[in-house]
Amino acid sequence: MNILQQQIEEKGYLVADGATGTNLFAMGLTSGDAPELWNADEPEKIRALYRSFIDAGSDIILTNSFGGNRYRLKLHDAQSRVHELNSLAASIALQEASKESRKVIVAGSMGPTGELIQPLGALSIEDCEDAFFEQATALVEGGADVLWIETMSAQNELEAAIRGAERTGHPVVATMSLDTNGNTMMGISPRDLVRICNQQNLAAFGTNCGVGASEVVASIVSSSQENPRAPLIAKANCGIPEFVDGEIRYNGTPELMADYAVMVRNAGAQIIGGCCGTTPAHIISMRSALDSTPTSSAPTLEMIEQTLGPVTPGAKSCLHGEVSVAQNQAQAKSTRRRRRSKA
């Protein structure tokens, strides 16, 4: 039994953390800069980020390494620093987690390469897997308890990342971003996600990011209907992004995220956190709501929309069956433009 399963068995559910990028921007990170460089350049700010989520009640903290693979770091001429930056991300997190009397799990965050894999692009599946193995090795050496693959869109990249991470012998979890009419940008539905991940030896899997809490809850309801073989993860964005005074802000309040947390647990998620826009204040509210509210039946579509906001037609369809590829393609172009970076 891996560490995630042990903790879930003991506690029933685990609270993950919130956004990395959003909170680092609040600390002074400039848009376009690589957050991973701060592991070396601003370690005390990274330490403060981890500490803020631990103090808010998170059982799992993700390392500041989302873009820590060689292809993403190459954009900043830092492709030779994969080991340094990832091991620092994990070691700083482990230092903070080790201060607690309770177990706080350090999850080594691994995001997409940003490249297209052959035949759509130039990256071979072998080089893709090796890049994830390189990153995973550094995260493990830095002290990560589990390897956390996140925000994936394509099945081939997801599977390459899993293979690369599994080569370390560490537990692996994976999440995809269902951000295009209830599916990933590459057409993977919540039901597809379960079928794909049920074939893997994952410690947990699910969805993160996306277009809001209501969509994530709907996707977890749909995923739960497919008999997942591992605990489900839900890590929703904090409401919907809005452009205010020249900045992107998320409109989700702590109260909305508390409602989301309880609702998504009722839907079947056992690991619950927030993604873009989610601050420690939101996690405090989520933790309190989860700890004080008994689990009940799964929410209906009407309940989801009344409490959290509208659900796209594709996500509604996935609650009862497969959404068509045509529906996915209708929104794919706009999604590609806004998904180049993760807040």
C-alpha atoms as one frame of an Amber mdcrd trajectory, in Angstrom:
protein
   0.000   0.000   0.000   1.456   3.375  -1.018   1.514   6.532   1.112  -1.587
   8.041  -0.524  -3.645   4.918   0.044  -2.445   4.702   3.633  -3.452   8.270
   4.365  -6.823   7.950   2.603  -7.578   4.776   4.518  -6.771   6.583   7.762
  -8.534   9.894   7.039 -11.162   9.106   4.397 -10.048  11.951   2.127  -7.038
  14.206   1.682  -6.879  17.956   1.105  -4.351  19.010  -1.509  -2.984  22.520
  -1.953  -3.920  25.402  -4.262  -2.264  27.321  -7.074   1.477  27.689  -7.466
   1.664  30.330 -10.195  -1.145  32.552  -8.887   0.424  32.788  -5.454   3.951
  33.296  -6.762   2.705  36.161  -8.949   1.360  37.729  -5.753   4.886  37.406
  -4.323   6.442  39.239  -7.264   6.959  36.661 -10.008   6.754  38.357 -13.409
   4.595  36.980 -16.198   6.783  35.090 -18.645   9.400  34.155 -16.046   9.948
  30.518 -15.051   8.667  29.853 -11.512  11.133  26.961 -11.229  14.078  29.377
 -11.272  12.854  30.726  -7.953  13.779  27.409  -6.323  17.372  28.606  -6.628
  16.936  32.380  -6.773  14.147  32.947  -4.198  14.093  29.821  -1.996  12.555
  31.618   0.988   9.565  32.667  -1.105   9.106  29.068  -2.254   9.398  27.945
   1.353   6.757  30.522   2.321   4.431  29.222  -0.403   4.679  25.659   0.873
   4.292  26.785   4.484   1.155  28.790   3.667  -0.634  25.717   2.339   0.567
  23.468   5.152  -0.725  25.985   7.692  -4.023  26.173   5.762  -4.530  22.446
   6.324  -3.235  20.786   3.165  -2.341  17.107   3.490  -0.507  17.236   0.134
   1.722  20.006  -1.225   2.854  20.074  -4.851   6.403  21.111  -5.628   7.251
  24.215  -7.642   8.313  22.146 -10.651   5.334  22.116 -13.022   7.464  23.347
 -15.941  10.618  21.598 -14.770  11.192  19.314 -17.757  13.985  20.006 -20.244
  11.643  21.255 -22.967   9.877  23.847 -20.836  13.124  24.967 -19.204  14.740
  25.347 -22.623  12.470  28.356 -23.171  14.505  30.047 -20.414  17.920  28.628
 -21.416  17.794  26.444 -18.318  17.516  22.976 -19.869  20.814  21.973 -18.240
  19.386  22.715 -14.771  16.658  20.055 -14.643  18.245  18.139 -11.779  19.160
  21.226  -9.754  15.798  22.979  -9.980  13.632  19.917  -9.429  15.634  18.521
  -6.534  15.544  21.952  -4.881  11.769  22.161  -5.368  11.302  18.853  -3.573
  13.912  19.332  -0.862  12.485  22.705   0.230   9.006  21.165   0.363  10.284
  18.199   2.371  11.969  20.499   4.868   8.671  22.288   5.520   6.600  19.096
   5.590   9.019  17.492   8.060   8.323  20.228  10.611   4.777  18.913  11.101
   3.688  16.289  13.620   1.115  15.085  11.071   2.039  13.556   7.727   2.216
  16.069   4.880   2.815  14.376   1.533   5.288  15.997  -0.871   4.097  15.506
  -4.457   6.561  16.132  -7.259   4.667  18.195  -9.848   5.305  17.303 -13.509
   3.466  19.256 -16.220   3.383  18.854 -20.013   6.427  19.333 -22.211   4.622
  21.876 -24.372   5.702  19.864 -27.430   3.670  17.837 -29.916   4.620  14.184
 -30.152   5.211  12.432 -33.471   3.505  12.234 -35.928   1.843  15.561 -35.029
   5.144  17.122 -33.987   8.896  16.537 -33.820   9.177  14.986 -30.332   9.589
  11.205 -30.270   7.725   9.220 -27.652  11.068   7.841 -26.407  12.555  11.315
 -25.877   9.353  12.414 -24.166   9.515   9.502 -21.727  13.205  10.142 -21.047
  12.497  13.804 -20.266   9.912  12.836 -17.672  12.242  10.209 -16.212  14.976
  12.846 -15.883  12.636  15.181 -14.040  11.128  12.426 -11.894  14.572  11.210
 -10.827  15.499  14.671  -9.583  12.219  15.064  -7.694  12.683  11.704  -5.986
  16.267  12.549  -5.045  15.006  15.808  -3.566  12.564  13.945  -1.338   9.195
  13.732  -3.145   6.906  11.061  -1.689   4.910  10.667  -4.906   5.194  11.868
  -8.497   2.250  14.012  -9.594   1.718  14.289 -13.359  -0.770  17.083 -14.035
  -2.644  19.157 -16.612  -2.202  16.641 -19.419  -4.319  16.762 -22.590  -3.070
  13.968 -24.840  -3.103  10.242 -24.135   0.321   9.576 -25.651   2.041  12.251
 -23.549   0.201  11.113 -20.422   1.310   7.530 -20.939   4.905   8.586 -21.703
   4.967  10.631 -18.497   3.627   7.701 -16.480   6.240   5.337 -17.909   9.014
   7.822 -17.230   7.883   8.430 -13.664   7.361   4.725 -12.954  10.978   4.020
 -13.822  11.906   5.606 -10.474   9.894   3.001  -8.548   7.927   5.754  -6.785
   4.101   5.989  -6.586   2.637   7.955  -9.500  -0.593   9.936  -9.847  -1.930
  11.651 -12.950  -4.488  14.299 -13.789  -5.769  15.656 -17.085  -7.321  19.056
 -17.752 -10.893  18.722 -19.005 -11.125  22.219 -20.403 -12.747  21.873 -23.837
 -16.499  21.301 -23.665 -16.076  18.811 -20.816 -13.099  17.035 -22.404  -9.375
  17.599 -22.810  -8.111  19.700 -25.697  -7.231  16.433 -27.470 -10.710  14.947
 -27.013 -10.327  12.775 -23.887 -13.568  12.575 -21.886 -13.885  11.832 -18.144
 -14.959   8.299 -19.020 -11.996   7.909 -21.387  -9.730   9.135 -18.596 -10.896
   6.360 -16.291 -10.513   3.715 -18.977  -6.983   4.909 -19.776  -5.898   5.215
 -16.153  -7.473   1.926 -15.096  -4.909   0.282 -17.368  -2.062   1.943 -15.459
  -0.639   1.203 -12.026  -1.503   4.613 -10.580  -1.826   5.573  -6.924  -4.623
   8.025  -7.869  -5.883   9.931 -10.898  -8.412  12.557 -11.895  -8.675  16.085
 -13.206  -7.218  19.503 -12.496  -7.384  23.049 -13.869 -10.189  23.255 -16.479
 -12.726  26.062 -16.632 -14.234  26.142 -13.164 -15.433  24.172 -10.182 -18.766
  23.136 -11.681 -17.059  21.376 -14.612 -14.707  19.488 -12.304 -17.569  18.260
 -10.139 -19.447  17.117 -13.239 -16.363  15.281 -14.483 -15.897  13.492 -11.151
 -19.547  12.398 -11.167 -18.972  11.002 -14.658 -15.655   9.367 -13.729 -17.166
   7.732 -10.658 -19.692   5.972 -12.865 -16.831   4.136 -14.626 -15.608   2.205
 -11.543 -12.141   3.786 -11.160  -9.521   1.435  -9.738  -7.709   4.139  -7.772
  -8.782   7.174  -5.721 -10.073  10.119  -7.749  -8.402  13.537  -7.640 -10.240
  16.841  -8.081  -8.231  20.065  -8.262 -10.478  22.749  -9.751  -9.668  26.303
 -10.717 -10.972  28.888  -8.295 -13.976  30.036 -10.280 -13.648  31.662 -13.702
 -10.734  33.934 -14.756 -11.565  37.592 -15.348  -9.378  40.396 -16.704  -9.412
  43.153 -14.060  -7.145  46.229 -14.062  -4.714  44.569 -16.447  -4.499  41.343
 -14.443  -6.109  37.902 -14.552  -8.155  37.277 -11.407 -10.324  34.326 -10.483
 -13.820  35.020  -9.204 -14.185  32.045  -6.877 -14.757  33.013  -3.248 -13.697
  30.887  -0.255 -17.398  30.104   0.229 -17.777  28.848  -3.347 -14.669  26.683
  -3.048 -15.978  25.264   0.236 -19.200  24.263  -1.531 -17.170  22.770  -4.366
 -15.006  20.746  -1.969 -17.973  19.138  -0.232 -19.806  18.567  -3.505 -16.842
  16.955  -5.265 -16.198  14.679  -2.290 -19.847  13.621  -2.471 -19.306  12.992
  -6.175 -16.535  10.507  -5.394 -13.219  12.392  -5.114 -10.924  11.412  -2.260
  -8.128  13.901  -2.961  -9.465  17.452  -3.159  -7.644  20.699  -3.798  -7.635
  23.801  -5.945  -5.769  24.846  -9.052  -5.374  28.278 -10.696  -6.493  31.155
  -8.492  -6.722  29.082  -5.299  -5.056  30.744  -2.311  -4.416  29.484   1.226
  -7.578  31.334   2.303  -9.585  29.142  -0.063  -7.913  25.989   1.277  -8.745
  26.997   4.858 -12.397  27.311   3.886 -12.358  24.019   1.994 -10.698  22.173
   4.866 -13.206  23.516   7.362 -16.183  22.604   5.185 -14.930  19.091   4.532
 -14.159  18.422   8.176 -17.531  19.697   9.382 -19.857  18.299   6.691 -20.801
  14.607   6.506 -20.566  12.860   3.161 -23.900  12.487   1.361 -25.179  11.372
  -2.039 -23.611  12.485  -5.296 -24.846  15.862  -6.582 -27.217  16.101  -9.508
 -26.571  18.355 -12.483 -29.193  20.759 -11.152 -27.448  20.938  -7.781 -24.068
  21.547  -9.412 -25.332  24.400 -11.572 -27.391  26.028  -8.825 -24.449  26.042
  -6.423 -21.346  26.425  -8.575 -22.481  27.789 -11.930 -23.216  26.534 -15.447
 -21.828  23.347 -16.966 -20.960  23.194 -20.674 -23.077  21.006 -22.979 -20.193
  18.583 -23.450 -19.740  18.107 -19.717 -23.480  17.549 -19.337 -23.354  14.903
 -22.047 -20.460  13.161 -20.304 -22.610  12.694 -17.216 -24.671  10.179 -19.190
 -22.651   9.231 -22.260 -19.941  10.180 -24.692 -19.666  13.663 -26.179 -18.985
  13.799 -29.903 -15.574  14.606 -31.336 -17.205  17.400 -33.337 -18.229  19.154
 -30.122 -14.639  18.986 -28.869 -13.174  20.360 -32.079 -15.560  23.309 -32.032
 -13.731  24.800 -29.037 -10.217  23.407 -29.524  -8.641  26.395 -31.299  -9.508
  28.926 -28.606  -8.449  26.497 -25.884  -5.000  26.002 -27.432  -4.406  29.756
 -27.357  -5.228  30.171 -23.665  -3.572  26.957 -22.438   0.043  27.855 -23.237
   0.822  28.439 -19.564  -0.706  27.479 -16.219  -1.533  30.252 -13.722
